Amino acid sequence: MGGSYTTLDVAGSAFTNATGINSKRDADIVGLWTDASRYAHSYLLSGGIYTKLDDIPGSTATYALGINAAGQIIGGYLAGSNHGFLRMSDGSYKTIDVPRSTDTQAEGINDSGQIAGRYFAGGNTHGFLLSENVYTTFDVGLDTEALGINDLGQMVGSYLAGGTEHGFLRMRDGSYMMIDVPGSSTRAIGINDFGEIVGQYIDAGGHVHGFLATPTPEPSTLLLLAIGTLGVIGWTCRRHFTHGLANQPIHRRTAKPRGPGYLADALPLPVQRQHRGLKRVLYVRPSLLTSVRRCTSLSRARPQCQRSVVPAVPQFHTPRPTR
């Protein structure tokens, strides 16, 4: 990949990790860092300035994991047990605890402020969506974790089945799709607004790899795309054909005036064309031309007509037999 790399190190840290970035032009970044005693802390990097996020009352460790365009930060903190948090752009905090849970962590946030995460209750891990202060909990399988969410409300994560970890995609309507790299243990971690999914998988040899999953259009989507493409081709052919007719010699027919306001050039005009050895006569209305003549006085001696320019709009009409 081209471009440049910038090293991120919090001053005085023994370890620094970047975990989230938002979509602002001058992007804000959040991450983790540890001190010399290996205690975990969080930071916000905005405008080139590091801000340490250790001001949650009663916390002994913080984990900032995501940030949206509004500057809202989500993650978890340790205070006896693990709790999720939402840090507002003004620096205030809100604790995120799924009701009746013993452990909660927020994992992802979109630009609408919807939060995806996981919580522990009843001896199992479950996924949750927090939207407008309402929790929606769900299970795809054992140990379900929601790890990422995009601006469309689609979530990705992982669950266990048959002793193997699998990735999943949860749609806004609550339906699911399995995300599995063949022959591996898979975890889906992030998703963007194009439906592209990133994560990690462990192969049969125990090696850990990253992956990018790109969605394949549904058959209905392909059909609509094909129809749209044919429509564009048809319009293009029609446009070229119409322009070709407009450039052919036109033989006018004589017509009698029919009253004030009558378009004297409105009668069909025959055009001689050769097509595969057969002589055809096509009738083209003057709307294919660039001007029309409107007559307000139909005196045979001094007709008062005015010619005005009009757009050339492609039109096709059924050919009439020649006389």
Secondary structure, 3 states (H helix, E strand, C coil): CCCCCCCCCCCCCCEEEEEEECCCCCCCEEEEEECCCCCEEEEEEECCEEEECCCCCCCCEEEEEEECCCCCEEEEEECCCEEEEEECCCCCEEEECCCCCCEEEEEEECCCCCEEEEEEECCEEEEEEEECCEEEEECCCEEEEEEEECCCCCEEEEEEECCEEEEEEECCCCCEEEECCCCCEEEEEEECCCCCEEEEEECCCCCEEEEEECCCCCHHHHHHHHHHHHHHHHHHHHHHHHHHHHCCCCCCCCCCCCCCCCECCCCCEEEEEEECCEEEEEEECHHHCCEEEEEEECCCCCCEEEEEECCCCCCCCCCCCCC
